[in-house]
Amino acid sequence: MSNYSFSAPARQDLRQIKNYMAQFSLSAASRFLDAFEEKCCLLADFPEMGRSRQELAPSLRSLPVDKYVNLFGSPLIFWLLGLPCVLE
C-alpha cells in the first residue's frame, strides 16, 4: 500500500469543504471525507485509475467520490467543489 499526504493548501481546502458541507449535514460531510480518503488510498496504489479526460487536458483523469466528480492529473491534483487540492 502506497502512502500519500496532503499539502498545507490541500488540507485547508478539505477543511473548507467539510465546514461548508457540515452546514447542511455533519454526517454527510464526514461520509464524504471518509470516501475521499478511501479514494486517495486507491489512487496512491493505482494512479492510472479513473476515466481519461484527455478532451479537457493532457494526462487529466476523473474519479467519482460520493456524488462529486474529482479531476486529477500528474502530479496528483484534485479539484473539489472548484477548489484545487494537491497531493504531495
N, C-alpha and C positions, 0 to 999 in steps of 0.2 A: 504494500500500500504506500503510495507516494504521499509526501507531505505538501502542504500549501500554507500560505499565510496571507493576510491582507495588509496592504499598505495603510498608512495612517489616514489618507483621504478616503480609502475604501471603507475603513471602519467607521469613519464619520458618516459617510453616505448610508451605510447599513443602519446606524443609529437613527438617522433622519427618517429612513424608510420605516423602521419599526415604530418610531414615535408617530408618524403620520398614520400608519395602519392601526395603531393602538387607539387612536381617537375613535375609531369605529368598532374595533373588536380586538381586545388584547390577546384572546386565544387565537384569532386568525393571524395576527402579527407573529406570534410565537410559532405557529404552524408553518408560516411562510419561511421564517428564518431557519427552522429545522430542515425544511425541504431544500432550501438554498444551500445549506451546509452539506447536506447529503449529495447534492449535485456537484458541489465543489470537490468533494472526495472522489466522486466518479471521474470528474474531469482531470483531476491530478493523475489518476491512473490511466485514463483513456482520453487524451487531449484532442483526438480526432472525432470524438463522438458528436452527435448533433447533426443538424442539417446544414449543408453548404449554402452560403448566401453570397456566392460569387457575383450575383447580379447587383449586389449593393456595394461590395468592396472586396478586394483580393484577400483571400485567407479568412474571411469572416464566416462564422458559423452561428447557428441559433440552437437553443435548447429551452424547452418549456420548464418552468418551475411554478408549480401550482397553476394559476390561470394567466401567468405572465410569460412573455417570450423574452429571453435574455440573449443578447448578442455578445459574441466573444471572438477573439482572434488571437494572433500571436504577436507580442506576448499576450497572455490570457487576460482579456479585458471584458468586463461586463457592463452593460448599460441597463440599469434598473430604474424604472419609472422616470426615465430621462436623465438619470444621474450616473456619471461614469464611476466605475469601481474597478480598481486594478488589483489583480492578484500578483503578488511578488513570487 
